[in-house]
Amino acid sequence: MPRWFWWGIGIGLLFVAAAGAVKIALDVRAESLPVYMTIPDWPFTDQEGRTFWLGQTRGKVVVLGMIYTHCPDVCPLITARMREIQEQVAVEGLSDQVFFVTITFDPERDTPEVLRRYAQARKVDFTNWAFLTGDPSTIRHLTEILGIYTERVYIINGTPAAEAPQASGGAVTYFINHTDRIFLVDRQGRVRALLPGSRTELKDAMGKIRRLVRERSVS
């Protein structure tokens, strides 16, 4: 065969390879999730009493949830959904690329020790999961950034009250009404998916997590 024939074959194969690479990149970008907001790099305290900056998770995909340990309904379910995701992440060999963060709405009662006991009772693997408490104003500002609604409902001698009592000799406690949500955060600290908290489906969550993990190769 003449030399020009083999040159033509070679150039043709290069074009095919280049077209394939472009298609893969475009396919991944076509699946790209929206950007909602950026998580600030603020300090918190983890379940061991250590300072934990949210920026420590940069470079990993983050599954973020907010709960409080006295919650009687959705918070245990949010934690259970996140635990299911953590188990599947491990099955798929992604534990070194995906980190889990739970932040309390209730820093007055949820100390590091309380959070640690809460997590241990739910068989959480702390290898890639941190339970955080912190300054009340920092937590309040974070809920505002994330668009999470919270409202304390005080119970005074068994009766709900909208405001905290100024002084009371009776039994007082409170619950927190709040948004039921789990957030998926990319490697740059940007919120990319809003999952329905206690109603999150494992298949949907993992599909989005895989997309965010793949983004590293085409960003």
C-alpha positions in Angstrom: 0.0 0.0 0.0 1.2 3.5 -0.7 2.5 5.6 2.2 -0.3 8.2 1.8 -2.9 5.4 2.4 -1.4 4.6 5.9 -1.2 8.3 6.7 -4.9 8.7 5.9 -5.8 5.7 8.1 -3.7 7.2 11.0 -5.3 10.6 10.7 -8.8 9.1 10.6 -8.2 7.1 13.8 -7.0 10.3 15.5 -10.2 12.1 14.5 -12.3 9.1 15.8 -10.4 9.1 19.2 -10.7 12.9 19.6 -14.4 12.8 18.8 -14.9 10.1 21.4 -13.1 12.1 24.1 -15.2 15.2 23.3 -18.4 13.1 23.4 -17.5 11.7 26.9 -16.7 15.2 28.2 -20.0 16.6 26.8 -22.0 13.7 28.2 -20.6 14.3 31.6 -21.3 18.0 31.4 -24.8 17.4 30.1 -25.4 15.6 33.4 -24.0 18.5 35.4 -26.0 19.5 38.4 -27.0 23.1 39.2 -25.0 25.3 41.6 -27.2 26.6 44.5 -24.7 28.2 46.9 -21.3 27.9 48.4 -20.7 26.5 51.9 -18.6 28.9 54.0 -15.4 27.8 55.6 -16.6 28.3 59.2 -15.3 26.6 62.4 -17.3 24.0 64.3 -16.6 21.4 67.0 -16.8 17.7 66.2 -17.9 14.8 68.3 -14.4 14.4 69.8 -14.3 18.1 70.9 -11.9 19.0 68.0 -12.1 22.1 65.9 -13.5 21.2 62.5 -13.5 23.8 59.6 -16.0 23.1 56.9 -13.2 23.9 54.4 -11.5 20.7 55.5 -13.9 18.8 53.2 -12.8 20.7 50.1 -11.6 18.2 47.5 -14.3 15.7 48.4 -18.0 15.3 47.7 -19.9 16.0 50.9 -23.3 14.7 52.0 -24.5 17.3 54.5 -27.5 17.0 56.9 -28.8 19.1 59.8 -30.5 17.5 62.8 -30.9 17.8 66.6 -30.7 14.8 68.9 -34.0 15.5 70.8 -35.9 15.4 67.5 -38.8 12.9 67.8 -39.5 12.3 64.1 -37.5 13.2 60.9 -34.0 13.6 62.3 -33.4 9.9 63.1 -34.7 9.2 59.6 -32.3 11.8 58.0 -29.4 10.1 59.8 -30.7 6.7 58.7 -30.8 7.8 55.1 -27.3 9.2 55.3 -26.1 5.9 56.9 -27.6 4.0 54.0 -25.7 6.3 51.6 -22.5 5.9 53.6 -22.8 2.1 53.4 -23.4 2.2 49.6 -20.5 4.6 49.1 -18.3 2.1 50.9 -19.6 -0.8 48.7 -18.6 1.2 45.6 -15.2 2.0 46.9 -15.8 5.8 47.1 -15.2 6.3 50.9 -12.0 8.2 50.2 -13.9 10.6 47.9 -17.1 11.2 49.8 -17.4 12.7 53.3 -20.5 13.0 55.5 -21.3 16.0 57.8 -24.1 16.3 60.3 -24.6 19.7 62.0 -26.9 20.2 65.0 -29.7 22.9 65.1 -29.4 22.7 68.9 -25.9 23.5 70.1 -27.2 24.4 73.6 -28.1 20.8 74.3 -26.1 18.9 71.6 -22.6 18.9 73.1 -19.8 16.8 71.4 -20.4 14.0 73.9 -24.2 14.0 73.2 -23.5 13.9 69.4 -21.0 11.1 69.8 -23.4 9.0 71.8 -26.2 9.7 69.3 -24.0 8.7 66.3 -22.7 5.6 68.1 -26.2 4.4 68.9 -26.9 4.6 65.1 -23.7 2.7 64.2 -22.2 5.6 62.3 -18.7 5.0 60.9 -16.7 8.0 61.9 -14.0 7.3 59.3 -15.6 9.7 56.9 -18.4 11.2 59.0 -18.3 14.2 61.4 -21.0 15.3 63.8 -20.7 19.0 64.5 -21.9 21.5 67.0 -20.7 25.1 67.4 -21.5 28.7 68.2 -25.3 29.3 68.0 -24.9 32.4 65.8 -22.7 30.5 63.4 -25.2 27.7 63.1 -28.1 30.2 62.7 -26.2 32.0 59.8 -25.5 28.6 58.2 -29.2 27.7 58.2 -30.0 31.1 56.6 -27.4 30.5 53.8 -28.8 27.0 53.2 -32.4 28.2 53.2 -33.4 26.0 56.1 -36.4 27.1 58.2 -36.2 26.6 61.9 -38.6 27.5 64.7 -38.5 26.6 68.4 -41.7 25.4 70.0 -41.5 25.5 73.8 -43.4 23.1 76.0 -44.3 24.6 79.4 -45.9 22.1 81.7 -47.1 20.1 78.7 -48.5 23.1 76.9 -47.0 24.5 73.6 -45.8 28.1 73.7 -44.5 30.2 70.8 -41.9 32.0 73.0 -39.5 31.0 75.7 -40.8 31.8 79.2 -39.1 34.7 81.0 -39.2 32.8 84.2 -41.0 29.6 85.1 -41.0 27.3 88.0 -42.6 24.5 85.9 -41.1 22.0 83.5 -39.9 23.6 80.3 -38.5 22.0 77.2 -38.6 22.7 73.5 -38.7 21.1 70.1 -37.5 22.6 66.8 -39.6 22.6 63.7 -37.2 22.6 60.7 -36.8 21.9 57.0 -36.3 18.2 56.1 -33.4 18.2 53.7 -30.0 16.6 52.8 -27.5 18.6 50.7 -24.9 17.3 48.2 -21.8 19.5 48.0 -19.1 19.3 45.3 -15.3 19.3 45.7 -15.3 23.1 45.6 -17.7 23.4 48.5 -20.8 24.3 46.3 -24.2 22.9 47.0 -25.3 21.0 43.9 -28.3 19.0 45.0 -31.2 19.3 47.5 -32.5 15.9 48.6 -35.8 15.4 50.5 -34.1 14.6 53.8 -35.9 11.7 55.5 -37.6 10.7 52.2 -34.3 10.6 50.2 -34.1 7.5 47.9 -30.8 5.7 47.8 -30.8 5.3 44.0 -31.3 9.0 43.4 -28.7 10.1 45.9 -26.1 7.7 44.6 -26.7 8.8 41.0 -26.0 12.4 41.9 -23.0 11.5 44.1 -21.5 9.5 41.2 -21.9 12.6 38.9 -20.1 14.8 41.4 -17.3 12.3 41.9 -16.8 12.1 38.1 -16.7 15.9 37.7 -13.1 15.9 38.8 -11.9 14.4 35.5 -13.6 17.0 33.2 -13.6 20.2 35.4 
